[in-house]
Amino acid sequence: MLQGTVSELVERGAAELHIKLPPGAGASFERYYKFLNTESRKFNITAITGAEETVRMHFLDSLAILGVAEFAESRVIDIGSGAGFPGLPLKLAEPTMSLTMIDATAKRVEFLKNLCTELDAQAVCMHARAEEIAHKCEIREKYDFAISRAVARMNVLCELCLPFVQVGGLFLALKSVNCEDEIDEAYNAINRLGAELVGTIDYTIPETDVKHRIVAMCKTMETPAKYPRRFAKIEREPL
């Protein structure tokens, strides 16, 4: 049985995460859920269904990133956005941030554009492959934060995401708590791409026993121009 409306579930969970939502955010998440519930099958967006599961495993899992850094007035790029996670929940919770969402699947980008219209949320939705668009000067190393959730193993993900982050910015990867092996194999990639591991932050999704981890990397120097490489080479010869 649903223990409250989507708005109430989000507001209760955000409070447990010590996140203060702006006025009207709860209603926006309500519209987000309804749109997702209606359109997800058409666009093959997410296997998670039902209000409680969507709120906890998508909305609140995304919002946990706000406990890591200050996102007000920041420039954020979400790589492999899919149904908008984690970037769009962050935008609803922190409207002052500038959000760019990238996905390689045209139908998902169409979904994101329609969703942003439905939510009256200002965001750039780009149909592109990260390893290709990262070489464009107008987007390369222009962001305070790069964020990504459940896209690839860490050593691959770093090469796809770190080139977008400006020196002094952060790359935040959402992972399971059992990602030590991934982190260990990614140290070389992190260093060669001009970053260093800051640390990991574990959290429990409110009203569940599910634990996830945010892996934080700080950009300390410019990424060498040859990165990222073509995806086939990234997969065949990860850093």
HELIX and SHEET records of a PDB file:
HELIX    1   1 VAL A    6  GLU A   16  1                                  11    
HELIX    2   2 ALA A   25  PHE A   43  1                                  19    
HELIX    3   3 ALA A   51  THR A   54  1                                   4    
HELIX    4   4 VAL A   55  LEU A   60  3                                   6    
HELIX    5   5 ASP A   61  LEU A   63  1                                   3    
HELIX    6   6 ALA A   64  GLY A   67  5                                   4    
HELIX    7   7 GLY A   87  ALA A   93  1                                   7    
HELIX    8   8 ALA A  106  LEU A  119  1                                  14    
HELIX    9   9 ALA A  130  ILE A  133  1                                   4    
HELIX   10  10 MET A  154  CYS A  161  1                                   8    
HELIX   11  11 LEU A  162  PHE A  164  5                                   3    
HELIX   12  12 GLU A  180  ARG A  192  1                                  13    
HELIX   13  13 PHE A  231  ARG A  236  1                                   6    
SHEET    1   A 7 VAL A 124  HIS A 127  0                                        
SHEET    2   A 7 SER A  98  ASP A 103  1                                        
SHEET    3   A 7 ARG A  75  ILE A  79  1                                        
SHEET    4   A 7 TYR A 143  ARG A 149  1                                        
SHEET    5   A 7 VAL A 165  SER A 176  1                                        
SHEET    6   A 7 LYS A 211  LYS A 219 -1                                        
SHEET    7   A 7 ALA A 195  THR A 204 -1                                        
END                                                                             
